[in-house]
Amino acid sequence: MCLPSMTRGQRQTEMEKLVRLTAATLLAAILFCSCGEVKIESITLSKNAAELKEGESVKLSAVVAPENATESYGWKSADESVATVDENGVVTAVAPGNTNILAVSESGKTAACSVTVAAPTAYELLNNAEKKLYDYMVGSMLESFYNASAVRIRKIYSYSLVDEGENDFSLIIIDLQGTNRLGGVVYKTYWVTGEEGDMTYLDTDDAADYGMKPVFDNPMPTTVMDPAKINAALEEYWSNVGMHG
């Protein structure tokens, strides 16, 4: 550094001022670096526990102490095969089980939310068409059977038909098996028309008629409704009300 023309004493004084200023600047920088970040002392989550079903989500939020903490924190799942969490604290259920969702600070402070993921019920797995049939079965349809809790779907057929006016419409035929008052096997056939959406039934008292052979040609297994899924929902229903088929 080149100082302007000064006496020796003046130059020494200016140099001392410069040294003191530099030292003060360095000290301030050191203090700022050591005290600039305020550590997190504790983390509190918006939920301590959550129950979800597969595919459901919930958002967690975190409050840190002290309020002026500048240290950052992140989210993690203890078991991502059960539930995942994104950088915003949104938890998504993956599969049945239990895990912890953690908020973790850089210095190791943690808070946990216990997450339980339940499997969907058999009814929740039904599509809209299957739910419609199920709802009808546990309502007025089963009133025609003596032992309603034993009734199960045996087959579902789908037909694509053309009426006299050459209008296409679909017909779904459902074969059921149950028992009568004497414990004998009872077969019933239910028709579901795609045009009207109404359900009416025909009885087939003779097991030889079972299968709908006399009605239409070329029946095709329906892809609209799955008998196994509906029967599982019926099992669930009767189990919940204390009756077993």
Order of alpha helices (4+ residues) and beta strands (2+ residues): alpha-beta-beta-beta-beta-beta-beta-beta-beta-beta-alpha-beta-beta-beta-beta-beta-alpha
